[in-house]
Amino acid sequence: MGNEGQYTHELLLGCIADDVTGASDMGLSLSANGMPTPLFLGVPAAQRAVSTPAVIIALKIRTIAATDAVQQAGEAANWLLAHGARQLYYKYCSTFDSSPAGNIGPVTDKLLQLVDDDMTVLLPAFPANGRTVRSGNLYVNDVLLSDTSMRNHPLTPMTESYLPALMQAQTETDNTGLVTCDTVDQGSRALRHALDERRSDGKRFVVVDTRSDSDLEVIADATTDLKLMPGASGVGEAIPGALRRRGLLAPHDAAEPMPQMPGHAAVLAGSCSEATRAQVAVFQRSSNSIVINPQQLHAGQTTPRQIADAAVRASQYGDVLVYSSASPEKLRVVQHQLGIAESATLVEDTLAYVARQLCDSGIRKFIIAGGETSGAVSQALGVSEFAIGPQIAPGVPWLVSHSNPTLCIALKSGNFGAPDFFQHALAMLP
């Protein structure tokens, strides 16, 4: 393509993530494919300069009130647009975590207004992690979303798999269209034509069937000029290539090496997903583990300080695991007794306090399991910006915060990773 001087140096992609694990997931998809991006926790200061082709702003809006989510997403979008973002990307979970009250529909509506457009696509697919879309239905490892454990999610139970129906419930309008795999198989030109037709038909949102990484490449090529893209991080792996084929993105340099991080590590698990519970069970065999009991915390029978003190003592002798992960049956009992919001807040606040005390005691390596937990812990550690490190597993990178002190942190969505994820992640560090 000639020399680098022909490439634009503008902010090509401004991403808004609905939680911090999703932000790190998207950051990995972009950076691993040659699109460097910093990850900010919250909207940066107005004067913060941008010199990378992409920027990610991580919010904590997945399960808050829809009006609050819309407001925060709007603030992030305005910052990105003010810094020249060519395209916005609204990153949500690949299992479309939401409810009939929101938040994916209302936030997408607001972002479309801000970019002054009337149509976008919905792309929750992430084939590398088993999330595919066929005939408009979202599948997880070839099982309909509504038939998976997500049906019993404590905050966003997913009892519907048909994406147009999910979106219609959140926007109260029947304006979601569908492009099926037979069109995607014909390539990006055919897909662009189909999207133009849906726009002419008055469709505001368009679901596109996605079964494989090659489908994502077709979609990325066909949607390069859309002003807004809402979806999971799967298509993030294809966006850099599409931009290069348009001559917009330069070749990339090698990734920055991970810093030397001696000493023990802390794993803090607030997720109750099947994947995280399996990971906790495996890691318990090789670590000192401390369980958090929300009922005891609520009754004052134990305190965050006592749990933190125990974790600090344990960390002197090896890696430490602090977890609240429980089976769906136990979780339902806790939520019935304390309420969903109260039990979640107790766990998040406790893990955040434990993290701060562990950091103060010298721990520099953290693995956090669970989206809400990751946001709370990152805030407690005083981190405002991350650099994206190497991939641990699909959707999960190591992150480096060059704050004082330097920290290596892995923020893992509850459903991601193999049973030996924690051990594998720690073995990667120099």
Secondary structure, 3 states (H helix, E strand, C coil): CCCHHHCCCCCCEEEEECCHHHHHHHHHHHHCCCCCCCEEECCCCCCCCCCCCEEEEECCCCCCCHHHHHHHHHHHHHHHHHCCCCEEEEECCCCCCCECCECHHHHHHHHHHHCCCCCEEEECCEHHHCEEEECCEEEECCEEHHHCHHHHCCCCCCCCCEHHHHHHHHHCCCCEEEECHHHHCCCHHHHHHHHHHHHHCCCCEEEECECCHHHHHHHHHHCCCCCEEEECCHHHHCHHHHHHHCCCCCCCCCCCCCCCCCCCEEEEECCCCHHHHHHHHHHHHHCEEEECCHHHHHHCCCCHHHHHHHHHHHHCCCCEEEECCCCHHHHHHHHHHHCHHHHHHHHHHHHHHHHHHHHHCCCCEEEEECHHHHHHHHHHCCCCEEEEEEEEECCEEEEEECCCCCEEEEEECCCCCCCCHHHHHHHCCC
